[in-house]
Amino acid sequence: MERIYFDNAATTPLDKEVADAMYQVMIHEFGNPSSTHTEGRNVRTIIEECRRSIAKLINCSPGEVFFTSGGTEADNMAIRKTVETYDIKNIITSEIEHHAVLHTIEELTKNGDVKLHFVKLTSNGHVNYDDLELILQNNPNALVSLMHANNEIGNLLDAELVGNLCEKYQAFFHSDTVQTIGHYPIDVQKLKVHFIACAAHKFHGPKGVGFIYISSNAKIHPFVTGGAQERNMRGGTENLYGIVGLTKAIENAYANLEKEMTHISSLKNYMIEQLKSNINGIIFNGDAEGNSLYTVLNASFPPSSIGEMLLFKLDIAGVSVSGGSACSSGSEVGSHVLSALKTDRNRAAVRFSFAKQNTKSEVDKVLAILVEMLNKSK
Ligand SMILES: Cc1ncc(COP(=O)(O)O)c(C=O)c1O
């Protein structure tokens, strides 16, 4: 049975071209980039070329790009080190951030020295920008951490607006861009961000590598001590193969951006249309048909006897998706995002997330499987 993979917001398949680029350095380069001899210098040159290429794509200087193990580390670095370096007393975020942000902030604010402010959300999960401004007005010099696109429901942030507000109230602005890098043009000058986070595996690169952009206006303390790597910010011998893979993947993503955007958006729109016309009572979570990431579609199915078994049954039928419904109070299992949006707990929610390898015929097959399952459960 050929499987259908609609869980690309969790991770994407590695591109062959990316794997080839990694393999070439694996077999031809082994030097330690900190060594001063030829082997070391060759590897240093490769890493610095990668940094330059990434910097060009997001419009910053190479000295503002720091390689990390991925999105979680970048989020931790931005938040923890800004709070520490600048003695931040107020952090503003939302209840629907990724746990890499949310759990980090909760830990930093749990003893009350740093205050946590949750910005209000609109009924479909967008940030209430008036409320954000109000909180900023009352708490200048804060740290704002708001994700560029929500990984569960796809809602997009008006990051330029948030950047301007942060500038007005002298706040630091961190945006988790893990779901948007490689999928939208990102210009850090336009967004006026101090930090963004990237994970290569979200755009057909390898897992365990990414980067953080740190604006030269934010001089935060080192995150990992013990080595002078990454301009003293993250000690430890660099992940050469990962960095090469990340760079190849991001270069490919931006070289083919328009074509892939058009293709993937059309799949999402087709899935919305088909779900609406074939499944009575389907609801889309977030702002699926509005200001939303074109790779993600989150749908709540009408209550049925399948309930939470839907994901499991889809897996057995050869379809990989993710989801979950709103958590019941005190439960760790459901989705904190859907809980914050107060979606109906009796409806199973499914996140379909698409990438360039997906096809319209896969959407048709998934639809047919869903319709059959739901009909049987009536
Ligand atoms: C929005 C968001 N932030 C952070 C992460 C974590 O990234 P990584 O898996 O590279 O640590 C993810 C990935 O699941 C994500 O979707």
The ligand as an ORCA input file, in Angstrom:
! r2SCAN-3c Opt
* xyz 0 1
  C       6.385     26.470     15.400
  C       7.470     25.530     15.807
  N       8.422     25.946     16.647
  C       9.428     25.140     17.025
  C       9.507     23.839     16.577
  C      10.636     22.980     17.036
  O      11.616     22.840     16.056
  P      12.696     21.651     16.154
  O      11.976     20.395     15.863
  O      13.721     21.967     15.119
  O      13.298     21.709     17.511
  C       8.525     23.355     15.695
  C       8.570     21.977     15.195
  O       7.785     21.135     15.554
  C       7.474     24.227     15.305
  O       6.502     23.824     14.479
*
